[in-house]
Amino acid sequence: MKKKRAKNYMIFRRPRSKALKSLNNIYVIGRLTSGWIVELKDKIKKLDTRKIHFEYPTQNGKSLKVARKKSKIIRLLDEKSRYDIYKESIISSVTIFEQYLSQMLSVIYRIFPQKLKTNIKGEEIEKNININLLFEHESISELIDYIIERQIISIIQCGPEKYFNLIGNVFSIQVRELPIDEFIEIKATRDLIVHNNGIVNATYIKKAA
């Protein structure tokens, strides 16, 4: 006998499947691209020339031919295959994951708007709405959408260690510690790549714990 699905099964299933597929795509493209770059690098090494010519676009819309040393092109490809592809993968993966969390929070808040009053510790708090917000939105539904969006942004911006606690309370689930610790380190690595060119600093050490 086929097991009956929960009432809102597909509301949660579709975004999850889409996020997982996107993450898998990043992995597949990364592996393929890395392999292609290595093959290209080997082919360039065999070329009987010291320089390779490229056409660059200019401000006036015309192309300009510029010669680059073969050794520098090989070094560039080597850095791309060994580091840059993985940096880009981390940045994209964190973005996809946080978009998925935001989407799920939005779903829960719309089904249970009373959860908007839940803080990081799972305690209920009173929130006052600025009277101007009532006049800036044409309906209560539009106002709720605005409040939900603002709440989600504030959650994601507070950092993974805090927002996983809040997400656990909002979803009424217990999030295991190990994935949280791993994601905190991955998120810190992503921030390091974006904001400090991947060079370890005190901010990274503090974030990564």
N, C-alpha and C positions, 0 to 999 in steps of 0.2 A: 504493500500500500504506500502510495506516494505521500511523503510528509508534507503537511500543510504549512505554507509559508506564513510568517508573521504579517500583520496588517500593513505595515509600512516598509516591508522588506526591500522593495525595489528603490525606494527613496534613498536608502543608504547603500544599496548594492551597486547602483550605477556609478556614483562618484568614486566609490572605492575601486571598482574595476577600471575606470578611466585613469585614476591616479597610478595604479599598479602597472597598467599598460604603458603609461608615459615614462615611469621609472625604468621599466624593462627596455623601452626604446632607447633611453639614454645609455644604458649598458651596452646594448647591441651596437649602436652607432659608434660608441667609444671604442669598442673592440675592433670593429671593422676599420674605422678611420685610422687607428693606431697601426694596424697591419698595413694599410695602403701607404701610409707615410713612410714606414720602414722600407717597403718595396721601392718607393720613389727615391728615397735617400740612397739606396744601393745602386739604382740605375744612374743617378747623377754622379756618384762616385766614379763610375766607369766611363763617363764622358771625357773625351780627349780635349778638354778646354779648361782654362783657369777662371773664366768669367762666363756668366749667364746673363742674357739680356731680357729685360722685362719692359712692358709698356705701362706707364703710370698715368692716371688721369690728372689733368691740371685744372686750374681755376677757370680758364677760358673754354673748357670743354674738350680741348684737344689732348692727344696722347703724347707722352714724352718717353723716349727710349732711354733706359738707364741700365748700366751694367753692374751686376753684383758679383763678388768673388764666390766661386764655387764652394770654397771652404766655409764661408759665412752662411750660405744657403743650407749646406749640410748641417751646420750647427743649429740653425733655426729649425729645421725639420726634426732634429734630434730632441730639442727642447719641447717642441710641439708634441711629439709622440711619447715622451717620457713624463712630462709634467702638465702642459697646458690643457690637454684633452681631459685629464682627470680633475684639474681645477674647475674647468667649465662644467664637468659632470656634477661635481659637488654643489656648485652654485645653483644649477638647474634643479637638482634633486631636492635640495632644501626648499626652493621656491614651490615646487610641485607639492611637497608634503605639507607646507604651511597653507597653501591654497586649499588643499583637501581638508585640513583641520578647520579653516575658516568656513568652508562650505558646510561642514557638519555642524559647527556651532550655529550657523545661520538657520539650519533646519530645526535644531533643537529649540532655539530661542523663539522661533515662529510657532512651534507646537506648544511650547511651555514658556510663554513670555514672563511668567513669574520668576523664572531662573535668572533673569537679568539683574535681580537683586542679590545674587549670590556672589560673595567675594572669594579671594584666594583660599581662605580657610574653610570655605563651605558654609559660612555664616551669612544670614540674611541681613542686608543693610538697607537703609532707607535712602532713596535717591530723589533729589529735588530736580524738577525740570524747569529750566529757565522759561519764563512766560513768553519770551520772544520766540521760542521754538514753536509754540502753538500757532503763532501767526505766520510763521515762515513755511508751514506745511498745510496743504489743502485738506488733509484728512488725518484721522487718528492712525490709520494703517500706514500712511506715508511717514508720520512721525515715528512710529514703532520701527519702521525700516531704517530710519536715520539713527535711532538709538542703538539698534542691533549692530549696524555697521560701525558706529563709534565704539561700541563695547568690544567688538572683535578686533579692531585695530589696536585698542589699548591692551588687550590680552596678548596678542602676538608681539607687541613691542616690549612687553615686560620681561621677555627672555624665557627660554624653554623650561628652566627649573621651576619657575613660578607658574607659567601657563599650563604645564602638565598637571599641576595640582588643581588649578581651577577647572581645566577640562575634565579631569576625573570627577569633580563634584557636579559639573553641569551634565555630564553624560551618565552620572551615577554608576561609574565603573572604577575598578582598582587598576591603575597602570603600574606594570611591573617596573622595578627600579633599574634593571640592567638596560633595557632599551632607552630609558630616559638618560642614563649616564652616557651611553654611546651617542645618542643624538645631541646632547649638550656639547660633546667634543666635536662632532661633525659641524654643528652650527657655529661653534667658535672658530673652526677652521675656515668655514665659508666666510665669516666676517673678516678674518685675517687676510684671506685672498682678496676680497673686495676692497678693504680699507687700508691694507698695509703690504700689498704685493706679496703676501705669503710669508713675510718675514716675522718670526716669532717675537712678540713683545710682552710686556707685563699685562696688558689687557687680555691677550689670548690666554696666558697662564691662569689669570683669575677666572675667566669665563669657562675654560676647559677643566678647571679644578684639578 
